[in-house]
Amino acid sequence: MASVKVPHYRKPRYHIPQNVFASQNRTTSYDHTLTSPTTSHMGPRTREELLAAGVMDPALEAELTKNPLPPKPNTTDMKIQREHRAQILRDRQHLRPIPGPIPEVREVDRQIEMSDGEYITIRIYTHTQRPRAYGPLYVAFHEGGWSMGDLSDEETNCRAFTKEFNAVCINVDYRLAPEHPFPRPVLDCWDALKWVAENYESLGADPHAGFIIGGASAGGNIAAVLAHLARDEHLTPRLTGQFLCVPVLADPRTLPAQYKPEFLSRELCTQDPVLQFDEATQRTLGGAYKPDVESPLYTPFNDPRGGHRGLPKTYLQVCGLDPLRDEGLLYERVLREEADVKTKLDLYKGYGHMFWTNFPQLEMSKQVLKDSVEGLRWLLNDDDDDVDGLH
């Protein structure tokens, strides 16, 4: 990557406004928010705690009875899988808190060149009534098991973050497996991140006000992997935060033995209406992505340096019914206790993987967007003494 001139650090030149999405009487019945270092859960969670988080919430149970998801197609044909998933999300799009473009946010698509000479699309979100001060950068990588999904998956967060924080958000439409198997989706996102780092000034952003990467599910996996890569490759400007939403973070074949007692949910969480780690799912997604399970580009626990020190502060969202639950909880604990990384965790007990996109009519789905905005606010806040603790 070409060298980038990095200006001297300065405090953010903009005001982080109060959350326009937050209600005056916020309820946190889903569980609680944990913020390191003073109020977090210390030590491994017990089996009983993990099992309790996986009891389906009555609101989700009632919604499933009233509006069950269509059955998944019995095929490994990824085109059929993609269309099935996309149709479910399209049918529910109008129920999202931000169902479409908003006047405050300008959205522009752009083609950028990848390291292999091909081009991908990024969508750039900027505030239409931008103040004179430049805002922070947020780079988003979408969900979909590395083989499905598109820019629509991260558009709600990008619109909300741009409106709320004057952020310049970059939504990356990386190439998908099986047409482009591992590690191409990760490499596309790395190339896009380097492009953003080299072009932030022309984008009208100030990375010293915040330079954050994030994503959900497979996108959260990519963000976690790139946080390590950015640290090790000395990306400049440096990342200041990562937002990991229901991320894929571990593989039982390579997870260090000392963590395996905390890694139960892939086998125990069988009621999630969206994601199950049954043989069919593993065959479909694994067969499409074809990862090298020992590569550091696959999971952050494969880091060749064997550690996570030096990573930016991290906000995680984890769902209690989700088969990916325990790797998210484990990673948060490892970052906080073993790597001295500041963390913030929202745990949605009794709710499943990506429930807010599949059941946006739920009150808890609306809460997720509010939490996402507050999570980004926490990532942007550089006051070391600002610990909001246990709600």
LOFIRO-768376 format. One record per residue (C-alpha): x, y, z. Coordinates in steps of 0.5 Angstrom, whole numbers, plus 500, padded with zeros to 3 digits. Layout:
BEGIN
XYZ...
***
This chain:
BEGIN
500500500503507498505511504500515507501522511498522518497529521498530528493527533487532535481531539475530534473537531465535531460534537458527538450529539445526543442520540436521536434514536434513543427513547427517554425511558430505555428498558434493558430487559434483554439483559444488560450492557457491560463495559470494561474494565470496572463492571464486566463479567469476570472469568469464564461463564458457567454452563448454567449461565450459558444455558439460561441465555439460550431460553427463547424470549416469549416475544420471539416465540409468539412472533414465530407462532404468528409469522414463521419464517419460510422453510429453507430450500433443501439445496446446496445451490447458492443462487437459490439460497441467496434468493430465498434469503433476499426475499425474506429480507425484502418482504420485511424491509418496510418494517425496519426503523430506517426502511429506505434512504433518508434526507439527511444522508447522501448515498453514492456508489463507486467502483474501486480496484482490487489487488487482483485488478478486478473492481468492486462497488462501495457505497459512500454515505455522507451527511447532506447538511454536513457541518464544516468539521469533518466527521469520523470514518466507519467501514462496514462489511455485510453478513451472509456467510461469505456467500450471500448478502449485499450492500442492503444488509448494512445500510441501516447502520450506515444511514443511522451513523451518518445522520447521528455522528456526521460519519462518512460510512463506507459499505463494501460489496465484496465478492462472494463465495463460491464464485470467489472462495476464501480468502478473496472476500477478506482480501477484497475488504482489506483492499477496500480498507486500505483504499479508505485509509489512503483516500479519507481526505478526499472523502471528507473524513477525519480518521483521527475523530474515529476510524472504525470497522464493523460488520455482522456475522461473516462481516463481523468475522472479516472486521475482527480478522482485519483488525489484527491485520491492520495492527500487524501491517501498521495500517495508517491512519490506525484503527480506533475501534471495531464493531462486531455484531453476532460475529463468526470468531472461532472454529472448533478445529483450531480453537485453543483447548483452554477455551473449549469449555466455554464453546457450547452454543454451536451444539446446544443452540438448536432453536435459533430460527435463522441459523443452525449449525447442522450438517446441511448448513455446514456443508452449504456454507463451508463448501462454498467458502472453502476456508483454510481453517488454520489461516489467520485470515479465517478467525482471529484465534488463528493469529500467528502472534498468538495474541490480541494485544494492541487491538482497538476498543471493541463493541460486541452484540451477541444473541443468546439463542445464536449458535455463534453466541459463545465465541462472541462472549469468549472473544469479549472476555479474552480481549478484556482479561487477557489483552487489556482491550476495552470492550462493551457488550450487549447480550440479547438473551433469548433472541436469535441470530440477526433477529432484527432483520428477520423480525424487525416488527419486534420491539427488541429489534428497534432496541438493537438500532438504538444500541448500535448507535450507542455502541458507536458513540462509545467507540468514538468517545476517547475519554478513558474515564467515561465508563457507563457501566452496568445498566
***
